[in-house]
Amino acid sequence: MSAVARRRVIIDTDAKNEADDQFAVVHALLSPTLDVRGLVAAHFGDRRSDRSMAESREEIDLLLRYLDLGSDVVVANGAALAITDESTPRDSPGARLIIDESKLASGGDKLYVAFLGPLTDMASAILLDPEIVHRDVVVIWIGGVGYGDVALASPGLEFNLGNDVAAANVVFGSGMTVWQVPSNVYSQVSVGYAELEEKIGGTSPLADYLIRQLIEWNATHHPEPIESRSLGDSPAISLMLYPRGAQFRIVPAARFGPDGHYLPGTGNPIRVVEHVDVRFLLEDMFAKIRRFGGKQPTKETR
């Protein structure tokens, strides 16, 4: 496939935070139209772990072993913690990777940077290299609550936002192109255990790991009986695969208060995703994971 027919992407992922990043990362790496220029390991705060970024890096490396990609994919560590304020970056190889790849974005050859966790590394890239805001970069963020009356269904501080409110304010106030997928949209991408077993179970050690780690995460962390999980990070991948499969609303960029609610901001326009084609998203992912399994030996990866 020619380079013209591919989208250049970076995925910034807090891969060990929950159990959905793994599906999104695998989907991206199995998609021939996505030229994954790098994976960045992101932190997910310190409430659950004091080494969250390192745990994300370990999970990324594990997924690459299951995919038999080894060192074929660039992996960079992001910041280990949130930025301390809206003026001070946290320099990291991940932020530098975003900057370097942004310099290649020109003449319609956009760089898409998908954030499946906090916006720390994007904010740091902006603060380290302010010229990045003038480059052809699209920031896709899974985070924040819904707008207007919808926000009432998602009270409290949304998790990805809560792990770095200052970073979100830097990015939203920068004037960059931002596509936001708020919680009322990303929470609709749900799959059941039975569906996962029927669609991809037994097709490869990778598929079995994806299912197993999801069930184990629910058993450990979910307070109520459950047999499903939202693959909330996966809309970022479908947006890069087929942007026209989403419905957007253009709104003025807001600021975020400490409670996660929207405040008047700079007013530069951003795109808020109001709907994604969940049928396409899930069926495309399932088909690619099944197809991958048809090409791999049935040995367990350790």
C-alpha positions as a Python dict, from the first residue, in 0.01 Angstrom:
ca = {
    (1, 'M'): (0, 0, 0),
    (2, 'S'): (142, 337, -100),
    (3, 'A'): (234, 597, 160),
    (4, 'V'): (-25, 835, 10),
    (5, 'A'): (-303, 594, 109),
    (6, 'R'): (-202, 588, 476),
    (7, 'R'): (-259, 822, 768),
    (8, 'R'): (40, 900, 988),
    (9, 'V'): (-55, 848, 1351),
    (10, 'I'): (89, 843, 1701),
    (11, 'I'): (-102, 676, 1982),
    (12, 'D'): (-45, 802, 2337),
    (13, 'T'): (-186, 537, 2567),
    (14, 'D'): (-218, 474, 2941),
    (15, 'A'): (-225, 110, 2839),
    (16, 'K'): (-235, -50, 3184),
    (17, 'N'): (-495, 183, 3330),
    (18, 'E'): (-797, -31, 3243),
    (19, 'A'): (-865, -298, 2981),
    (20, 'D'): (-974, -107, 2672),
    (21, 'D'): (-653, 60, 2554),
    (22, 'Q'): (-524, -281, 2455),
    (23, 'F'): (-804, -333, 2202),
    (24, 'A'): (-750, 14, 2054),
    (25, 'V'): (-374, -29, 2018),
    (26, 'V'): (-410, -370, 1856),
    (27, 'H'): (-678, -242, 1619),
    (28, 'A'): (-453, 41, 1505),
    (29, 'L'): (-151, -182, 1452),
    (30, 'L'): (-356, -431, 1249),
    (31, 'S'): (-499, -158, 1021),
    (32, 'P'): (-305, -120, 693),
    (33, 'T'): (-421, 238, 630),
    (34, 'L'): (-268, 360, 957),
    (35, 'D'): (103, 432, 952),
    (36, 'V'): (171, 411, 1325),
    (37, 'R'): (476, 631, 1371),
    (38, 'G'): (500, 551, 1738),
    (39, 'L'): (333, 447, 2059),
    (40, 'V'): (380, 667, 2365),
    (41, 'A'): (343, 521, 2714),
    (42, 'A'): (129, 754, 2926),
    (43, 'H'): (81, 784, 3300),
    (44, 'F'): (-260, 739, 3461),
    (45, 'G'): (-208, 926, 3783),
    (46, 'D'): (-90, 787, 4113),
    (47, 'R'): (-416, 672, 4271),
    (48, 'R'): (-374, 314, 4156),
    (49, 'S'): (3, 295, 4110),
    (50, 'D'): (314, 502, 4177),
    (51, 'R'): (467, 379, 3850),
    (52, 'S'): (174, 408, 3613),
    (53, 'M'): (370, 522, 3306),
    (54, 'A'): (615, 235, 3348),
    (55, 'E'): (324, -8, 3373),
    (56, 'S'): (179, 135, 3052),
    (57, 'R'): (516, 83, 2881),
    (58, 'E'): (530, -278, 2999),
    (59, 'E'): (181, -341, 2863),
    (60, 'I'): (269, -188, 2525),
    (61, 'D'): (577, -410, 2504),
    (62, 'L'): (366, -715, 2589),
    (63, 'L'): (115, -635, 2315),
    (64, 'L'): (395, -596, 2062),
    (65, 'R'): (526, -941, 2156),
    (66, 'Y'): (181, -1092, 2108),
    (67, 'L'): (165, -919, 1770),
    (68, 'D'): (514, -1046, 1682),
    (69, 'L'): (622, -691, 1602),
    (70, 'G'): (919, -674, 1836),
    (71, 'S'): (1118, -360, 1764),
    (72, 'D'): (930, -284, 1440),
    (73, 'V'): (722, -16, 1615),
    (74, 'V'): (876, 289, 1781),
    (75, 'V'): (784, 309, 2150),
    (76, 'A'): (865, 613, 2364),
    (77, 'N'): (806, 683, 2730),
    (78, 'G'): (585, 979, 2807),
    (79, 'A'): (577, 1186, 3123),
    (80, 'A'): (557, 994, 3450),
    (81, 'L'): (333, 1259, 3610),
    (82, 'A'): (96, 1539, 3518),
    (83, 'I'): (234, 1885, 3446),
    (84, 'T'): (257, 2104, 3753),
    (85, 'D'): (102, 2412, 3589),
    (86, 'E'): (1, 2546, 3247),
    (87, 'S'): (346, 2696, 3180),
    (88, 'T'): (580, 2412, 3270),
    (89, 'P'): (624, 2109, 3044),
    (90, 'R'): (737, 1763, 3142),
    (91, 'D'): (1002, 1683, 2887),
    (92, 'S'): (1003, 1320, 2775),
    (93, 'P'): (1093, 1104, 2474),
    (94, 'G'): (719, 1081, 2403),
    (95, 'A'): (673, 1457, 2382),
    (96, 'R'): (984, 1482, 2164),
    (97, 'L'): (850, 1212, 1931),
    (98, 'I'): (529, 1412, 1885),
    (99, 'I'): (732, 1725, 1807),
    (100, 'D'): (961, 1547, 1561),
    (101, 'E'): (675, 1385, 1372),
    (102, 'S'): (480, 1711, 1364),
    (103, 'K'): (763, 1872, 1168),
    (104, 'L'): (694, 1626, 885),
    (105, 'A'): (328, 1727, 864),
    (106, 'S'): (287, 1951, 562),
    (107, 'G'): (111, 1974, 230),
    (108, 'G'): (-198, 1793, 355),
    (109, 'D'): (4, 1510, 509),
    (110, 'K'): (-154, 1545, 853),
    (111, 'L'): (-26, 1389, 1171),
    (112, 'Y'): (-300, 1241, 1389),
    (113, 'V'): (-210, 1208, 1756),
    (114, 'A'): (-462, 1000, 1950),
    (115, 'F'): (-468, 1035, 2329),
    (116, 'L'): (-633, 746, 2513),
    (117, 'G'): (-547, 895, 2852),
    (118, 'P'): (-440, 1238, 2980),
    (119, 'L'): (-315, 1512, 2749),
    (120, 'T'): (13, 1554, 2939),
    (121, 'D'): (245, 1472, 2650),
    (122, 'M'): (60, 1693, 2401),
    (123, 'A'): (61, 1988, 2640),
    (124, 'S'): (430, 1933, 2704),
    (125, 'A'): (500, 1923, 2329),
    (126, 'I'): (318, 2256, 2288),
    (127, 'L'): (511, 2416, 2574),
    (128, 'L'): (844, 2277, 2449),
    (129, 'D'): (785, 2381, 2088),
    (130, 'P'): (511, 2646, 2053),
    (131, 'E'): (542, 2631, 1671),
    (132, 'I'): (369, 2293, 1678),
    (133, 'V'): (33, 2471, 1697),
    (134, 'H'): (86, 2598, 1342),
    (135, 'R'): (159, 2254, 1195),
    (136, 'D'): (-88, 2018, 1032),
    (137, 'V'): (-164, 1813, 1344),
    (138, 'V'): (-497, 1670, 1458),
    (139, 'V'): (-530, 1592, 1828),
    (140, 'I'): (-789, 1324, 1907),
    (141, 'W'): (-872, 1299, 2277),
    (142, 'I'): (-1082, 1047, 2464),
    (143, 'G'): (-1183, 1257, 2762),
    (144, 'G'): (-1408, 1507, 2934),
    (145, 'V'): (-1778, 1484, 3011),
    (146, 'G'): (-2065, 1549, 2771),
    (147, 'Y'): (-2186, 1897, 2690),
    (148, 'G'): (-2508, 2065, 2796),
    (149, 'D'): (-2779, 1849, 2950),
    (150, 'V'): (-2581, 1536, 2861),
    (151, 'A'): (-2326, 1628, 3126),
    (152, 'L'): (-2586, 1549, 3393),
    (153, 'A'): (-2556, 1182, 3304),
    (154, 'S'): (-2181, 1190, 3369),
    (155, 'P'): (-2128, 1371, 3699),
    (156, 'G'): (-1791, 1420, 3859),
    (157, 'L'): (-1439, 1448, 3725),
    (158, 'E'): (-1392, 1235, 3412),
    (159, 'F'): (-1091, 1004, 3461),
    (160, 'N'): (-863, 1105, 3172),
    (161, 'L'): (-928, 1474, 3235),
    (162, 'G'): (-877, 1431, 3608),
    (163, 'N'): (-528, 1292, 3555),
    (164, 'D'): (-412, 1627, 3411),
    (165, 'V'): (-659, 1917, 3405),
    (166, 'A'): (-381, 2168, 3340),
    (167, 'A'): (-270, 1979, 3029),
    (168, 'A'): (-623, 1978, 2891),
    (169, 'N'): (-640, 2354, 2937),
    (170, 'V'): (-310, 2401, 2753),
    (171, 'V'): (-424, 2192, 2456),
    (172, 'F'): (-778, 2334, 2435),
    (173, 'G'): (-643, 2688, 2459),
    (174, 'S'): (-369, 2639, 2201),
    (175, 'G'): (-575, 2683, 1885),
    (176, 'M'): (-475, 2340, 1757),
    (177, 'T'): (-720, 2117, 1572),
    (178, 'V'): (-886, 1907, 1843),
    (179, 'W'): (-1140, 1627, 1808),
    (180, 'Q'): (-1285, 1547, 2150),
    (181, 'V'): (-1468, 1223, 2231),
    (182, 'P'): (-1649, 1292, 2562),
    (183, 'S'): (-1760, 1028, 2810),
    (184, 'N'): (-2123, 1013, 2698),
    (185, 'V'): (-2000, 899, 2354),
    (186, 'Y'): (-1708, 672, 2440),
    (187, 'S'): (-1908, 485, 2705),
    (188, 'Q'): (-2146, 357, 2434),
    (189, 'V'): (-1887, 124, 2277),
    (190, 'S'): (-1973, -176, 2492),
    (191, 'V'): (-1899, -544, 2432),
    (192, 'G'): (-2007, -848, 2633),
    (193, 'Y'): (-1797, -1143, 2738),
    (194, 'A'): (-2013, -1375, 2528),
    (195, 'E'): (-1969, -1156, 2220),
    (196, 'L'): (-1592, -1146, 2264),
    (197, 'E'): (-1574, -1524, 2299),
    (198, 'E'): (-1792, -1573, 1991),
    (199, 'K'): (-1611, -1317, 1776),
    (200, 'I'): (-1242, -1368, 1859),
    (201, 'G'): (-1207, -1629, 2135),
    (202, 'G'): (-959, -1905, 2054),
    (203, 'T'): (-832, -1742, 1736),
    (204, 'S'): (-487, -1657, 1875),
    (205, 'P'): (-298, -1612, 2202),
    (206, 'L'): (-335, -1237, 2142),
    (207, 'A'): (-714, -1259, 2125),
    (208, 'D'): (-732, -1479, 2432),
    (209, 'Y'): (-513, -1236, 2624),
    (210, 'L'): (-732, -942, 2527),
    (211, 'I'): (-1041, -1120, 2656),
    (212, 'R'): (-873, -1254, 2969),
    (213, 'Q'): (-726, -924, 3083),
    (214, 'L'): (-1061, -750, 3033),
    (215, 'I'): (-1247, -1004, 3247),
    (216, 'E'): (-976, -997, 3512),
    (217, 'W'): (-983, -617, 3529),
    (218, 'N'): (-1358, -617, 3583),
    (219, 'A'): (-1331, -885, 3850),
    (220, 'T'): (-1068, -682, 4034),
    (221, 'H'): (-1201, -328, 4000),
    (222, 'H'): (-1570, -327, 3913),
    (223, 'P'): (-1793, -289, 4221),
    (224, 'E'): (-2108, -448, 4074),
    (225, 'P'): (-2196, -769, 3885),
    (226, 'I'): (-2097, -724, 3522),
    (227, 'E'): (-2036, -927, 3207),
    (228, 'S'): (-1940, -650, 2966),
    (229, 'R'): (-1707, -356, 2927),
    (230, 'S'): (-1699, -37, 2725),
    (231, 'L'): (-1408, -24, 2482),
    (232, 'G'): (-1406, 350, 2534),
    (233, 'D'): (-1069, 419, 2373),
    (234, 'S'): (-1156, 254, 2043),
    (235, 'P'): (-1344, 553, 1893),
    (236, 'A'): (-1005, 721, 1851),
    (237, 'I'): (-908, 444, 1610),
    (238, 'S'): (-1230, 447, 1410),
    (239, 'L'): (-1200, 826, 1375),
    (240, 'M'): (-862, 779, 1209),
    (241, 'L'): (-978, 488, 995),
    (242, 'Y'): (-1297, 654, 873),
    (243, 'P'): (-1361, 1009, 996),
    (244, 'R'): (-1682, 1035, 793),
    (245, 'G'): (-1830, 758, 1005),
    (246, 'A'): (-1865, 1005, 1293),
    (247, 'Q'): (-2095, 1297, 1363),
    (248, 'F'): (-1927, 1612, 1492),
    (249, 'R'): (-2043, 1937, 1645),
    (250, 'I'): (-1819, 2242, 1632),
    (251, 'V'): (-1804, 2428, 1963),
    (252, 'P'): (-1586, 2703, 2109),
    (253, 'A'): (-1296, 2558, 2304),
    (254, 'A'): (-1362, 2573, 2676),
    (255, 'R'): (-1143, 2570, 2982),
    (256, 'F'): (-1180, 2304, 3247),
    (257, 'G'): (-1242, 2384, 3609),
    (258, 'P'): (-1088, 2172, 3885),
    (259, 'D'): (-1414, 1976, 3907),
    (260, 'G'): (-1392, 1888, 3537),
    (261, 'H'): (-1679, 2108, 3422),
    (262, 'Y'): (-1658, 2349, 3130),
    (263, 'L'): (-1576, 2717, 3176),
    (264, 'P'): (-1552, 2996, 2916),
    (265, 'G'): (-1228, 2960, 2725),
    (266, 'T'): (-1046, 3097, 2422),
    (267, 'G'): (-1335, 3030, 2187),
    (268, 'N'): (-1123, 2877, 1910),
    (269, 'P'): (-1328, 2604, 1742),
    (270, 'I'): (-1290, 2238, 1828),
    (271, 'R'): (-1483, 1935, 1705),
    (272, 'V'): (-1682, 1736, 1959),
    (273, 'V'): (-1778, 1386, 1850),
    (274, 'E'): (-2146, 1317, 1912),
    (275, 'H'): (-2172, 974, 1748),
    (276, 'V'): (-1943, 705, 1611),
    (277, 'D'): (-2033, 412, 1389),
    (278, 'V'): (-2004, 142, 1655),
    (279, 'R'): (-2099, -136, 1412),
    (280, 'F'): (-1809, -49, 1183),
    (281, 'L'): (-1570, 3, 1473),
    (282, 'L'): (-1631, -331, 1643),
    (283, 'E'): (-1677, -548, 1335),
    (284, 'D'): (-1364, -409, 1171),
    (285, 'M'): (-1164, -474, 1487),
    (286, 'F'): (-1301, -825, 1534),
    (287, 'A'): (-1233, -915, 1169),
    (288, 'K'): (-873, -794, 1186),
    (289, 'I'): (-804, -982, 1509),
    (290, 'R'): (-952, -1300, 1359),
    (291, 'R'): (-749, -1254, 1041),
    (292, 'F'): (-435, -1202, 1246),
    (293, 'G'): (-503, -1528, 1428),
    (294, 'G'): (-521, -1715, 1098),
    (295, 'K'): (-159, -1625, 1030),
    (296, 'Q'): (-9, -1701, 1371),
    (297, 'P'): (95, -2017, 1556),
    (298, 'T'): (-120, -2111, 1856),
    (299, 'K'): (155, -2077, 2115),
    (300, 'E'): (126, -1867, 2430),
    (301, 'T'): (343, -1555, 2451),
    (302, 'R'): (510, -1501, 2785),
}
